[in-house]
Amino acid sequence: MKLAEAFQNRPLLIAYICAGDPAPEATPEIVRLLAKAGADVVELGLPHSDPIADGPVIQSAAQRAIDAGMNTDLYFEAASQADVNVPLVFMGYYNMIYKRGLDRFARDCASSGIFGMIVPDLPPEEAGPLKKACSRADVDLIYLVAPNTPSERIPHVASQSSGFVYLVARSGVTGAQKEVLNSTKELISRVQTDLPRAVGFGISTPQQAAEVVRAGADAVIVGSVCVDLIAKNDLEGLETLIRDMKAAMETVAKEAAETKVQLAAPI
């Protein structure tokens, strides 16, 4: 399923995991669990020894995955074996793509069920060759907008992105946080685009997910808390979290739809 098809039913819940943690053979099962629990998209991180956008939780997961033997070949093998009816999205760093070859990497994504790529260390101005490779493979290339992105730059970033625009909820690296910042809500309103807006970094509870959707987000990305539950071998807790987050988001969407109907009703 392509991202555009998935986004026909908003809001979406996007769940991130680090592929290969705790072991490469465990990844397909975890992806299936996430999809069964209600995740609309699964973001698969390719572990890297220097994950500059990630906090301690995901850094530790990446190291465990590397120690367990995870590599790029096994990454695509795990994605293929997941066999789920939700889109998968690659999350990783440009040097791993470059080393494999841009066209080969994009083709491997498409053939293994990965229909989007997020590359945090690659700005649109330097992404021309990869964008062409993704276009040839029919894979979306997704860019990030941060709280400190100048307002005049946002339209350019959004216009270059496809699939969705990734709104970084807070400055810094990934990691669960206790609250949704007002700056996150302001960022959602600042990013005006026809593409869906997905908010990630720091979201870890159903209440936070609902709050972000209420602020206008089309999707919520949850990552570090998922990775932490996997590290604790608490797959039951992971399934419960995803179900509860999806339910909270759907409640907000239902309330918004009912309000819209009421406002449209004749007096």
C-alpha positions as CSV (number, residue, x, y, z in Angstrom):
1,M,0.0,0.0,0.0
2,K,1.3,3.4,-1.0
3,L,1.4,6.3,1.5
4,A,-1.1,8.3,-0.5
5,E,-3.6,5.4,-0.2
6,A,-3.0,5.1,3.5
7,F,-3.6,8.8,4.1
8,Q,-7.1,8.6,2.6
9,N,-8.2,7.7,6.1
10,R,-6.7,10.3,8.5
11,P,-5.4,10.6,11.1
12,L,-2.7,8.0,10.8
13,L,-0.5,6.4,13.5
14,I,3.0,5.9,12.4
15,A,5.1,3.6,14.7
16,Y,8.9,3.6,14.6
17,I,11.1,0.6,15.5
18,C,14.8,-0.1,15.0
19,A,15.1,-3.0,12.6
20,G,17.3,-5.8,14.1
21,D,16.5,-5.0,17.7
22,P,16.6,-7.3,19.6
23,A,17.6,-9.6,16.6
24,P,17.1,-9.4,12.8
25,E,14.7,-12.4,12.9
26,A,12.4,-10.6,15.4
27,T,11.7,-7.6,13.2
28,P,9.0,-9.1,10.9
29,E,7.0,-10.3,13.9
30,I,7.2,-6.9,15.6
31,V,6.0,-5.2,12.4
32,R,3.1,-7.6,12.2
33,L,2.2,-6.9,15.8
34,L,2.2,-3.1,15.2
35,A,0.0,-3.4,12.1
36,K,-2.4,-5.7,14.0
37,A,-2.6,-3.3,16.9
38,G,-3.6,-0.4,14.7
39,A,-0.4,1.2,13.3
40,D,-1.2,2.6,9.9
41,V,2.4,2.9,8.8
42,V,5.6,1.3,10.2
43,E,8.8,3.3,10.1
44,L,11.7,1.0,10.0
45,G,15.0,2.4,11.2
46,L,18.2,1.0,9.7
47,P,20.7,1.0,12.5
48,H,23.7,3.2,12.2
49,S,26.7,3.6,14.4
50,D,26.3,7.4,14.6
51,P,22.6,8.2,14.6
52,I,22.8,12.0,14.8
53,A,19.1,12.6,15.1
54,D,18.4,10.0,17.7
55,G,18.4,10.1,21.5
56,P,19.8,7.5,24.0
57,V,16.9,5.0,23.6
58,I,17.2,4.6,19.9
59,Q,21.0,4.9,20.0
60,S,21.1,1.9,22.3
61,A,18.7,0.0,20.1
62,A,20.9,0.6,17.1
63,Q,23.9,-0.7,18.9
64,R,22.1,-3.8,20.0
65,A,20.9,-4.4,16.4
66,I,24.4,-4.0,15.0
67,D,25.8,-6.3,17.7
68,A,23.1,-8.8,16.7
69,G,24.4,-8.8,13.1
70,M,21.9,-6.4,11.4
71,N,23.0,-5.0,8.1
72,T,21.4,-3.5,5.0
73,D,20.8,-6.9,3.3
74,L,19.1,-8.2,6.4
75,Y,17.1,-5.0,6.7
76,F,15.5,-5.5,3.3
77,E,15.0,-9.2,4.0
78,A,13.2,-8.4,7.3
79,A,11.0,-5.8,5.5
80,S,10.0,-8.3,2.8
81,Q,9.2,-11.0,5.4
82,A,6.9,-8.7,7.4
83,D,4.2,-9.1,4.7
84,V,1.7,-6.5,6.1
85,N,-1.0,-4.5,4.4
86,V,0.4,-1.2,5.6
87,P,3.2,1.0,4.1
88,L,6.7,0.7,5.5
89,V,8.9,3.7,5.6
90,F,12.7,3.7,5.7
91,M,14.4,5.9,8.4
92,G,18.2,6.2,8.2
93,Y,21.3,8.1,7.1
94,Y,22.5,9.1,3.7
95,N,25.9,7.4,3.8
96,M,24.3,4.0,4.0
97,I,22.2,4.8,1.0
98,Y,25.1,6.2,-0.9
99,K,27.3,3.1,-0.2
100,R,24.7,0.7,-1.6
101,G,24.0,2.9,-4.6
102,L,21.1,5.3,-4.9
103,D,19.1,3.5,-7.6
104,R,19.8,0.1,-6.0
105,F,18.7,1.3,-2.6
106,A,15.5,2.8,-3.9
107,R,14.7,-0.3,-5.9
108,D,15.3,-2.5,-2.9
109,C,12.9,-0.3,-0.9
110,A,10.2,-0.7,-3.4
111,S,10.6,-4.5,-3.8
112,S,10.5,-5.1,0.0
113,G,7.3,-3.0,0.7
114,I,9.0,0.2,1.7
115,F,7.3,3.1,0.0
116,G,8.8,6.1,1.7
117,M,12.3,7.3,2.8
118,I,13.2,9.7,5.6
119,V,16.8,10.8,5.6
120,P,17.4,13.3,8.4
121,D,20.9,14.3,7.3
122,L,20.0,15.1,3.7
123,P,18.5,18.6,3.0
124,P,16.4,19.1,-0.2
125,E,19.2,21.2,-1.8
126,E,21.5,18.2,-1.8
127,A,18.9,15.5,-2.5
128,G,18.6,15.8,-6.2
129,P,20.2,12.5,-7.2
130,L,18.4,10.5,-4.5
131,K,15.1,12.2,-5.4
132,K,15.5,11.1,-9.0
133,A,16.3,7.5,-7.9
134,C,13.2,7.5,-5.6
135,S,11.1,8.8,-8.5
136,R,12.3,6.0,-10.8
137,A,11.4,3.5,-8.1
138,D,8.1,5.1,-7.2
139,V,9.2,5.7,-3.6
140,D,8.3,8.9,-1.7
141,L,11.2,11.0,-0.3
142,I,10.1,12.7,2.9
143,Y,11.7,15.9,4.3
144,L,11.6,17.3,7.8
145,V,10.6,20.7,9.1
146,A,11.9,21.7,12.6
147,P,10.7,24.3,15.0
148,N,13.6,26.5,14.0
149,T,13.0,26.2,10.3
150,P,12.5,29.8,9.0
151,S,9.0,30.4,7.8
152,E,10.2,31.5,4.4
153,R,11.9,28.1,3.9
154,I,9.0,25.9,4.9
155,P,7.1,26.2,1.5
156,H,10.3,25.1,-0.3
157,V,10.8,22.0,2.0
158,A,7.2,21.1,1.7
159,S,7.1,21.4,-2.1
160,Q,10.1,19.1,-2.4
161,S,8.7,16.4,-0.1
162,S,6.3,13.6,-1.2
163,G,4.2,11.2,0.8
164,F,4.0,13.6,3.8
165,V,6.0,16.3,5.6
166,Y,7.7,15.3,8.8
167,L,7.2,17.9,11.5
168,V,9.8,17.7,14.2
169,A,7.9,18.4,17.4
170,R,10.9,19.8,19.3
171,S,14.5,20.8,18.9
172,G,17.1,18.2,19.7
173,V,17.0,14.4,19.3
174,T,14.3,11.8,19.6
175,G,13.1,10.7,23.0
176,A,9.8,10.5,25.0
177,Q,8.6,13.7,26.6
178,K,6.1,14.6,29.2
179,E,4.1,17.2,27.3
180,V,3.3,18.6,23.9
181,L,4.9,22.0,23.5
182,N,3.0,25.1,22.4
183,S,5.7,25.5,19.8
184,T,4.7,22.1,18.3
185,K,1.1,23.3,17.8
186,E,2.4,26.5,16.3
187,L,4.6,24.6,13.9
188,I,1.5,22.6,12.7
189,S,-0.3,25.8,11.9
190,R,2.9,27.3,10.2
191,V,3.2,24.5,7.8
192,Q,0.6,25.1,5.1
193,T,0.8,22.4,2.5
194,D,-1.5,20.0,0.5
195,L,0.6,17.1,1.8
196,P,-0.3,15.4,5.1
197,R,1.6,16.7,8.1
198,A,3.0,14.0,10.4
199,V,4.3,15.1,13.8
200,G,7.1,13.1,15.6
201,F,9.8,13.4,18.3
202,G,8.7,13.2,21.9
203,I,5.2,11.8,21.5
204,S,4.7,8.9,23.9
205,T,1.2,8.7,25.3
206,P,-2.4,8.4,23.9
207,Q,-3.2,11.8,25.4
208,Q,-0.3,13.5,23.6
209,A,-1.3,11.8,20.3
210,A,-4.8,13.1,20.7
211,E,-3.6,16.6,21.5
212,V,-1.4,16.7,18.4
213,V,-4.3,15.5,16.2
214,R,-6.6,18.1,17.8
215,A,-4.0,20.7,16.9
216,G,-4.4,19.8,13.2
217,A,-1.8,17.0,12.5
218,D,-2.7,14.4,9.9
219,A,-0.5,11.8,11.5
220,V,1.4,11.1,14.7
221,I,4.8,9.4,14.8
222,V,5.6,7.4,18.0
223,G,9.1,6.0,18.3
224,S,11.3,6.0,21.4
225,V,8.6,4.6,23.7
226,C,8.1,1.7,21.3
227,V,11.8,1.0,21.2
228,D,11.9,1.2,25.0
229,L,9.1,-1.4,25.3
230,I,10.9,-3.7,22.9
231,A,14.1,-3.4,24.9
232,K,12.2,-4.5,27.9
233,N,10.7,-7.4,25.9
234,D,7.2,-6.0,26.7
235,L,5.5,-6.8,23.4
236,E,2.1,-6.9,25.2
237,G,2.7,-3.4,26.5
238,L,3.7,-2.3,23.0
239,E,0.5,-3.7,21.5
240,T,-1.6,-2.0,24.2
241,L,0.2,1.3,23.6
242,I,-0.5,1.3,19.9
243,R,-4.2,0.3,20.4
244,D,-4.7,3.0,23.0
245,M,-3.0,5.7,20.9
246,K,-5.0,4.8,17.8
247,A,-8.2,4.8,19.8
248,A,-7.4,8.3,21.3
249,M,-6.7,9.7,17.9
250,E,-9.9,8.2,16.4
251,T,-11.9,9.8,19.2
252,V,-10.6,13.2,18.4
253,A,-11.3,12.6,14.7
254,K,-14.9,11.5,15.5
255,E,-15.5,14.6,17.6
256,A,-14.2,16.9,14.9
257,A,-16.4,15.2,12.3
258,E,-19.5,15.5,14.5
259,T,-18.7,19.2,15.2
260,K,-18.4,19.8,11.4
261,V,-21.8,18.1,10.8
262,Q,-23.4,20.2,13.5
263,L,-22.0,23.4,12.1
264,A,-23.2,22.5,8.6
265,A,-26.7,21.7,9.8
266,P,-29.4,24.2,8.7
267,I,-30.7,26.4,11.5
